[in-house]
Amino acid sequence: MNMITIVCTVLFSLLLIGVGIYAHKKTDDTGDEFFLGGRSIGIFATIMTLVFSIWSTLAFYGVVGEAYINGVGSLGIAQGIFWGAGLQVFVGYKLWTLGKKYGLSTPGDFFGERYYSNFFRFITSLGLIYFTMPYIGMQLGGLGAGLEGAAQVPSTIGTIFLALVLLIFVSIGGMKSVAWTDAIQGVVFTIIVLLALFVLIKSMPEDLSVVMKKATEIRPGLNSIPGPNKLYTPIMNLHLAITIGSFAVWPHIFVRFFIAKKRETYKVLAVAFPVYEVVCMVPLLLIGIMIIPYLFGGNLSPLDAQKSIHWAMNGIPFGHLLGTGIFLAAFSAAMSTASSQLLACSSMFVGDIFLKLYKKEVSQKTVVLLGRIMTVLFVIISTFFGIYFPNIFKTATHFATPGYAQLLPALLAGLFWKRANREGAIFGTLGGFATLLLTSFVWKNPLGVTPLLWSLTVNCVLLIGISLITAKPPKEVTDKFFEAVQ
């Protein structure tokens, strides 16, 4: 066993738990405090938790593997980041204002009240929980497998240990714990990624120009678009821009629009978000495009390509130490995303489902207790299915991102078009999801267009068309969401 990796993992876990304990001391027993940090999170922590909640084990290893398999076109992912960052200036600020004014705290709160429909609240919340929970299990399972590779700890034991760490610091400290640990993990992640690129470049036996030349000879098309496998066509780039740019409706991101203390956060975020993502992503892309093919040839499988960053580290002096750092970077990415998703699921279940169905007055202490209970249950369920029934999760995650995106038209119309109504939002969202299933399973990629693009087209047409031919939203709704919020 690699004791250095084990010791570092335990120490880092204790640090996260310590932050959770400290956050608990600073958190009152109210739903707003537990789920949203009292809407008082500072600019740096808010930005770091928003930025870093998008990264995950899959993203960390996946970027290297994607760059190796499909080349420089992988930078097309950045289009979505810039589009999404622009959205946050307008969407994030408006949601923050509505949250402050009316106490909105979940995606279900917004969709339910803007479209005056508890049915829409329930289906959005249940759908978001269904699509989000598998990711929690996959993050933990991926980390367990990573710990097995890095330190020879059996993956099941590693997964359970990491699930307990996640459970403790989230359930104890709530949103303050999650946001503060995200800030710490974001700094760790960034330092290690930049250090990995620097060390690997310095370890190359030839100049970078020669490394790049040989890499493109080994895998022709790496440094051009559409890439070695002709993947990054204009249609695919549009698909990526929308898929990644729609992260505003990912539940763990949506909730973060309610936590900031100051409105200036969203102005800073517009610049900080794309810059930070590019600073983290470009080094991993360069490793995948240049260094991995140069070192290991052009025939790695997609799975091996994702693991290759560890192999590269093992081949240089003291590389095992930096390999431990690479695992901690993946650990940070996974824990940040999983903790954010876990708290979002708990918040949606308690606020949008249980309390709406229970319909009785409940004390704030009871709300927090329910949140902690659901946190425990979601961790247990996610971990169990992640270990023993991974195929169920694979099916859910296949539709997760395009499934999330089906709420984007209702979000944008709800914030910027007064005429959008309940019928349009419900039929648009459900029609879009039905189209997503149809073009994924029955009539696959018709006319060469991806299911996401077909589904969003149908979604928008239904939302606009049905809104125009049915009754206008009640005046009190439009006053609340437009006139009262400038």
Salt bridges, closest charged atoms under 4 A:
ASP32 OD2 - ARG39 NE 2.97
GLU33 OE1 - LYS176 NZ 3.17
ASP109 OD1 - ARG121 NH1 2.80
GLU113 OE1 - LYS480 NZ 2.46
ASP182 OD2 - ARG256 NH2 3.87
GLU206 OE1 - LYS214 NZ 2.96
GLU217 OE2 - LYS213 NZ 2.70
ASP352 OD1 - ARG121 NH1 3.56
GLU423 OE2 - ARG422 NH2 3.11
ASP479 OD2 - LYS475 NZ 2.76
GLU483 OE2 - LYS418 NZ 2.56
